[in-house]
Amino acid sequence: MDLTSFLDPRAVIPELRAADKTSVLRELTQRLAWSAPEVEEDRLFAALLAREQLGSTGIGDGVAIPHAKVSGLHRIYAVFGRSPAGIDFDDPDGEPTRLFFRTGRAGGKDH
């Protein structure tokens, strides 16, 4: 699968303004909804929060991959954000997260 098939260049945030986990999810969701109007911002944000409650999507080494399935979407969508300072995202290594690659997938129940 080609990354450019689901990551629109307008969905790249070179410097996130967010300073905490919830704000990162909101900023990523806002950008994705702006670049892909068929994505419902509030529904996607709720699905991401619900997914994070199951466990952090921070994978360590400064990377997080927040993601959620959202019913009604017919393809994969993505947004990329970078935080030069880093943000506590409950990564397993305890280090700040600097790179966020958020995806929303089609199908299934929202979570």
N, C-alpha and C positions, 0 to 999 in steps of 0.2 A: 504494500500500500504506500502510495506517494504522500508524504506529509502535506504537500501543497494542495492536495485534494480536499483537505478539511481545515487547514489553517490559512485563513485569509490574511494578507499582510496588514490590513486595517485592525486585526485582532492581536497585534503585538504591542505590548506596553514596555518600552525600554527602561522606564524608571517608575515603579509603583509608588504611589503616595501613601498607601496603607501602612499602618504601623503595628497591626495585630491580625490574628488569624481571621476573624470574622470580617474585618475590613478588606483583607486581601480577597476573600471569596466574593464580597460585594463588588469590589472594583473589577475583578476579572469577569464577573457575570454582567456588569453594566457594559463593559467593552464588547463582550460577545453579543449581547442583545443589540447593541448599536450596529455592529458589523453584520449581523445576521438577524434581521427584523422578525423572521419567523420563530425565533427563540423567545419564549416568554420569560422575561427577566425574573419576576417574583417567583414563578414556579421553579425555575432552574435554581435560584438561590436557596429556596426551601429544600430542594432535593440535595443540594450540596451540603447544607447544614446537617440534614438527616444522615447523609453518608459519613460525614466527619464524626458524628456521634457513635458510629460503629467502631471507629478507630481512625487514627490520623492517617492521612494520605501522604504525609511526609515520609520519604524513603531514606533520608540520610544524605550525607555529602552535599548538603545545601540544596537539595532538590525535593520538590513536592509535586504530586500529580493528582490534584483534586479532580474527582470525576463522579458522575452520576448517570443513571439511566433515566430518561425522561420519555414517557409515552407520548406519542404523537409526532415525534421527530422522525424523519425518514432517512437521516444520514448522520454521520459523526461530525461534530463541530469542535473546534479547539480555540484556545486563546493562550498566549504566552506572556508572562510578566516577569520582570527582573527587579529585585530589590537590592541595590548596592550595599546597604547597611545590614540586610538580613532581618528576618522576622522569626520569632519563636512560633513554630508550627508543630510542636510536639513530635519532632523527629526522633527516631530511635537512638540516634547518636548524641542527642541533646544540643547539637550545633544549630545556629541560626540558618534558616532557609533563605536562599537568594534567588532561586529559579523556580518558577511556578508554571506548569504546563497543565492547563485545565481542559478537560474534555467533557462533552455531553454526548451521550450515545442514544441512539434510537432504541425504541422497544421497551418491553417490560413495564413493571410498575415504577413510578417515580421513587427514587431513593438515592 
